[in-house]
């Protein structure tokens, strides 16, 4: 019943045409926003959990967001091959 009313009114004026289009895509817009929000939140949780796990092995004082391997690799430390890196605190 509501759909018939919207389709009938859509032919009367440009304003009713815009209202009908908005009614048609507003549900999909809500689904899109929920999906993007859920995906972003999942990505933040995944990256944050990995970063917090790397904190157990020490932090890089110059760049705290790097893990042990990346910190030693960026400093070109020759002893980092053995697992001993002077850059990680």
C-alpha positions as semicolon CSV with decimal commas, in nm:
position;residue;x (nm);y (nm);z (nm)
1;X;0,000;0,000;0,000
2;X;0,274;0,247;0,093
3;X;0,481;0,152;-0,208
4;X;0,187;0,215;-0,444
5;X;0,134;0,557;-0,287
6;X;0,501;0,652;-0,330
7;X;0,511;0,532;-0,691
8;X;0,190;0,721;-0,773
9;X;0,308;1,043;-0,603
10;X;0,649;1,019;-0,772
11;X;0,496;1,115;-1,104
12;X;0,333;1,434;-0,974
13;X;0,631;1,659;-0,895
14;X;1,009;1,669;-0,874
15;X;0,992;1,699;-0,494
16;X;0,788;1,378;-0,472
17;X;1,036;1,211;-0,707
18;X;1,322;1,302;-0,470
19;X;1,121;1,181;-0,170
20;X;1,057;0,850;-0,346
21;X;1,424;0,806;-0,434
22;X;1,524;0,883;-0,077
23;X;1,276;0,628;0,051
24;X;1,422;0,368;-0,187
25;X;1,789;0,410;-0,096
26;X;1,773;0,509;0,271
27;X;1,764;0,147;0,389
28;X;2,068;0,059;0,177
29;X;2,252;0,363;0,311
30;X;2,193;0,239;0,665
31;X;2,323;-0,108;0,573
32;X;2,632;0,048;0,411
33;X;2,711;0,263;0,715
34;X;2,673;-0,030;0,954
35;X;2,902;-0,243;0,735
36;X;3,171;0,023;0,706
37;X;3,159;0,089;1,081
38;X;3,182;-0,281;1,166
39;X;3,472;-0,332;0,924
40;X;3,663;-0,032;1,059
41;X;3,611;-0,143;1,417
42;X;3,727;-0,497;1,335
43;X;4,041;-0,360;1,168
44;X;4,124;-0,138;1,466
45;X;4,077;-0,429;1,707
46;X;4,296;-0,659;1,493
47;X;4,580;-0,408;1,457
48;X;4,556;-0,306;1,822
49;X;4,566;-0,665;1,946
50;X;4,873;-0,742;1,736
51;X;5,048;-0,426;1,855
52;X;4,969;-0,497;2,220
53;X;5,105;-0,852;2,180
54;X;5,430;-0,710;2,041
55;X;5,466;-0,489;2,350
56;X;5,560;-0,801;2,549
57;X;5,887;-0,822;2,356
58;X;5,985;-0,459;2,413
59;X;5,932;-0,123;2,251
60;X;6,134;0,076;2,003
61;X;6,208;0,412;2,171
62;X;6,235;0,608;1,845
63;X;5,922;0,463;1,682
64;X;5,692;0,299;1,937
65;X;5,455;0,157;1,674
66;X;5,722;-0,078;1,532
67;X;5,764;-0,432;1,661
68;X;6,103;-0,581;1,751
69;X;6,182;-0,712;1,404
70;X;6,093;-0,388;1,227
71;X;6,280;-0,176;1,483
72;X;6,600;-0,373;1,441
73;X;6,561;-0,386;1,064
74;X;6,517;-0,008;1,036
75;X;6,826;0,057;1,250
76;X;7,050;-0,168;1,031
77;X;7,182;-0,333;1,347
78;X;7,415;-0,620;1,248
79;X;7,356;-0,807;1,574
80;X;6,982;-0,824;1,511
81;X;7,031;-1,147;1,314
82;X;7,106;-1,333;1,641
83;X;6,794;-1,194;1,803
84;X;6,985;-0,938;2,010
85;X;6,901;-0,586;1,909
86;X;7,031;-0,284;2,096
87;X;6,744;-0,064;1,974
88;X;6,466;-0,249;2,159
89;X;6,415;-0,156;2,522
